[in-house]
Amino acid sequence: MQKQKILVVGAGFAGAVIARELADNGNYEIDIIDSRNHIAGNCYDPYDTGKKLRIHQYGPHIFHTNDQSIVDYLSRFTKWIPYQHKVEALVDGIGYVPLPINITTINRLYNKNFTQEQQMREFLDKVKTKHKKVDNARTASENIFGQELVELFFARYTKKMWDLDLEQLPASIVARLPIRYDNSTGYFNDKFQAMPQQGYIQLFENLLNHPDIHISLNTHFDKAMETQYNHVFNSMAIDEFYDYEFGKLPYRSIKYQHENQEKIGQKVPTVNFTDISAITRFTDWRLYPGCGTDKSDILLTYEQPCSYEDNNNERYYPVKTVDNVPQKIYKQYETLSLKNKKMTFIGRCGQYRYLDMHQVIANSRMLSKQYFCS
Ligand SMILES: Cc1cc2nc3c(=O)[nH]c(=O)nc-3n(C[C@H](O)[C@H](O)[C@H](O)COP(=O)(O)OP(=O)(O)OC[C@H]3O[C@@H](n4cnc5c(N)ncnc54)[C@H](O)[C@@H]3O)c2cc1C
């Protein structure tokens, strides 16, 4: 039987997992293209032998999930280094404090000596607001943390990150904000948290290593390609594919600035800035397991959010607002795309959703199963 010809656009997790699932099925011949000169999408993490550092070129990626089936799936392609991510915030006049907010954060900011969860809960009960109408990220977060903590940790950061005020963002984003009522400092709640032992590039090399998968880099999708394949799985930006017919979908992007340092005081790999400067955070690569060691150079990467048009069309974060304008534009593209039975949009930019790696992988596995049954 002749194998079906499949085109996958994008060699990030969305495309690479679909390609592998189809290849393992045995009935497909897959061409995977990427406009960049490398595989691994935004997880690309080349090792710099001079600096003795692995640097995630598109920002730090920490793998975390509660879904054991995704861990089992990826463990075919990589070994892991267990790692609990830690973040601190730099507060003017106080120094580094733990983030998510925990008992130490409150003690340092308010000069308290709390030791018990109950004391922290009582304190927050006093400072938090009691907005009855919770219809945006400002009211939702103030009802958890109170106005002062929200201003310090979230309002300025949000303005820099999204160029939007908390009032313009949906309340649902607050669900992503963790809080600790003890002294624990882990950033994520998920059961499995780790870094790939030899980095993401090697994970992707193994994932794509199959005789029925053919990779072409430096290759931009062209509509003429569609006719040569039985089906296309496409992780390009859906609005770009439709020539912006219903308008441009907004995305935030990030510019990275690298700086060598002789010495640095903080003990965690990520520091968030709470001030009004344009920088949101820095990464100290030495402190990520699998990225550096105490023999590595100290290289800090500072992040400055911007619109994607100001950063070479690098689309990182889909923007969702409380007025639903971007969401409505996306719906129009999605409706149009569902009429084309020969193409499936995948991944963050194809589906215009912020997805962590484990969610993209689960989604791509589900879509390939659906395709087998279609
Ligand atoms: C700064 C940042 C930090 C993150 N940190 C984490 C984290 O810690 N943990 C976590 O779980 N997730 C994290 N994520 C999310 C993670 O990056 C995504 O879940 C994942 O990369 C999505 O995979 P994707 O394949 O959809 O997109 P991508 O990885 O972006 O891959 C898409 C690929 O398609 C290619 N492409 C696009 N258009 C075309 C075209 N027209 N022709 C050819 N090729 C094209 C692109 O070049 C790209 O390589 C982070 C994301 C960002 C932006």
The ligand as an SDF file (V2000), in Angstrom:
LIG
                    3D

 53 58  0  0  0  0  0  0  0  0999 V2000
    9.6650   32.7600   26.5190 C   0  0  0  0  0  0  0  0  0  0  0  0
    8.9310   31.4640   26.6200 C   0  0  0  0  0  0  0  0  0  0  0  0
    9.1590   30.6390   27.7260 C   0  0  0  0  0  0  0  0  0  0  0  0
    8.4650   29.4320   27.8440 C   0  0  0  0  0  0  0  0  0  0  0  0
    8.7190   28.6510   28.9410 N   0  0  0  0  0  0  0  0  0  0  0  0
    8.0610   27.4730   29.0620 C   0  0  0  0  0  0  0  0  0  0  0  0
    8.2970   26.6260   30.1800 C   0  0  0  0  0  0  0  0  0  0  0  0
    9.1100   26.9300   31.0600 O   0  0  0  0  0  0  0  0  0  0  0  0
    7.6110   25.4610   30.2620 N   0  0  0  0  0  0  0  0  0  0  0  0
    6.6920   25.0720   29.3040 C   0  0  0  0  0  0  0  0  0  0  0  0
    6.0980   23.9930   29.4240 O   0  0  0  0  0  0  0  0  0  0  0  0
    6.4620   25.8660   28.2150 N   0  0  0  0  0  0  0  0  0  0  0  0
    7.1170   27.0410   28.0800 C   0  0  0  0  0  0  0  0  0  0  0  0
    6.8850   27.8350   26.9740 N   0  0  0  0  0  0  0  0  0  0  0  0
    5.9220   27.3810   25.9520 C   0  0  0  0  0  0  0  0  0  0  0  0
    6.6030   26.5150   24.8760 C   0  0  0  0  0  0  0  0  0  0  0  0
    7.5610   27.2910   24.1910 O   0  0  0  0  0  0  0  0  0  0  0  0
    5.5210   26.0400   23.9140 C   0  0  0  0  0  0  0  0  0  0  0  0
    4.6320   25.1960   24.5870 O   0  0  0  0  0  0  0  0  0  0  0  0
    6.0750   25.2830   22.7140 C   0  0  0  0  0  0  0  0  0  0  0  0
    7.2340   25.8640   22.1890 O   0  0  0  0  0  0  0  0  0  0  0  0
    5.0040   25.2880   21.6410 C   0  0  0  0  0  0  0  0  0  0  0  0
    5.4230   24.5180   20.5490 O   0  0  0  0  0  0  0  0  0  0  0  0
    4.9370   24.9150   19.0860 P   0  0  0  0  0  0  0  0  0  0  0  0
    5.4170   23.8270   18.2180 O   0  0  0  0  0  0  0  0  0  0  0  0
    3.4900   25.2380   19.1090 O   0  0  0  0  0  0  0  0  0  0  0  0
    5.6560   26.2830   18.7640 O   0  0  0  0  0  0  0  0  0  0  0  0
    7.2110   26.6440   18.4510 P   0  0  0  0  0  0  0  0  0  0  0  0
    8.1140   25.9760   19.4370 O   0  0  0  0  0  0  0  0  0  0  0  0
    7.2070   28.1210   18.3660 O   0  0  0  0  0  0  0  0  0  0  0  0
    7.4420   25.9820   17.0230 O   0  0  0  0  0  0  0  0  0  0  0  0
    6.8260   26.4530   15.8530 C   0  0  0  0  0  0  0  0  0  0  0  0
    7.8260   26.3610   14.7230 C   0  0  0  0  0  0  0  0  0  0  0  0
    7.1330   26.6580   13.4960 O   0  0  0  0  0  0  0  0  0  0  0  0
    8.0060   27.3740   12.6600 C   0  0  0  0  0  0  0  0  0  0  0  0
    7.2110   28.1470   11.6890 N   0  0  0  0  0  0  0  0  0  0  0  0
    6.3140   29.1250   11.9610 C   0  0  0  0  0  0  0  0  0  0  0  0
    5.8050   29.6190   10.8000 N   0  0  0  0  0  0  0  0  0  0  0  0
    6.3890   28.9390    9.8000 C   0  0  0  0  0  0  0  0  0  0  0  0
    6.2610   28.9970    8.3830 C   0  0  0  0  0  0  0  0  0  0  0  0
    5.4210   29.8490    7.7800 N   0  0  0  0  0  0  0  0  0  0  0  0
    7.0110   28.1340    7.6150 N   0  0  0  0  0  0  0  0  0  0  0  0
    7.8670   27.2530    8.2220 C   0  0  0  0  0  0  0  0  0  0  0  0
    8.0160   27.1630    9.5620 N   0  0  0  0  0  0  0  0  0  0  0  0
    7.2890   27.9970   10.3540 C   0  0  0  0  0  0  0  0  0  0  0  0
    8.7800   28.2650   13.6070 C   0  0  0  0  0  0  0  0  0  0  0  0
   10.0220   28.6570   13.0390 O   0  0  0  0  0  0  0  0  0  0  0  0
    8.9510   27.3760   14.8370 C   0  0  0  0  0  0  0  0  0  0  0  0
   10.2070   26.7010   14.8410 O   0  0  0  0  0  0  0  0  0  0  0  0
    7.5340   29.0520   26.8550 C   0  0  0  0  0  0  0  0  0  0  0  0
    7.3040   29.8930   25.7480 C   0  0  0  0  0  0  0  0  0  0  0  0
    7.9920   31.0760   25.6320 C   0  0  0  0  0  0  0  0  0  0  0  0
    7.7290   31.9460   24.4530 C   0  0  0  0  0  0  0  0  0  0  0  0
  1  2  1  0
  2  3  1  0
  2 52  2  0
  3  4  2  0
  4  5  1  0
  4 50  1  0
  5  6  2  0
  6  7  1  0
  6 13  1  0
  7  8  2  0
  7  9  1  0
  9 10  1  0
 10 11  2  0
 10 12  1  0
 12 13  2  0
 13 14  1  0
 14 15  1  0
 14 50  1  0
 15 16  1  0
 16 17  1  0
 16 18  1  0
 18 19  1  0
 18 20  1  0
 20 21  1  0
 20 22  1  0
 22 23  1  0
 23 24  1  0
 24 25  2  0
 24 26  1  0
 24 27  1  0
 27 28  1  0
 28 29  2  0
 28 30  1  0
 28 31  1  0
 31 32  1  0
 32 33  1  0
 33 34  1  0
 33 48  1  0
 34 35  1  0
 35 36  1  0
 35 46  1  0
 36 37  1  0
 36 45  1  0
 37 38  2  0
 38 39  1  0
 39 40  1  0
 39 45  2  0
 40 41  1  0
 40 42  2  0
 42 43  1  0
 43 44  2  0
 44 45  1  0
 46 47  1  0
 46 48  1  0
 48 49  1  0
 50 51  2  0
 51 52  1  0
 52 53  1  0
M  END
$$$$
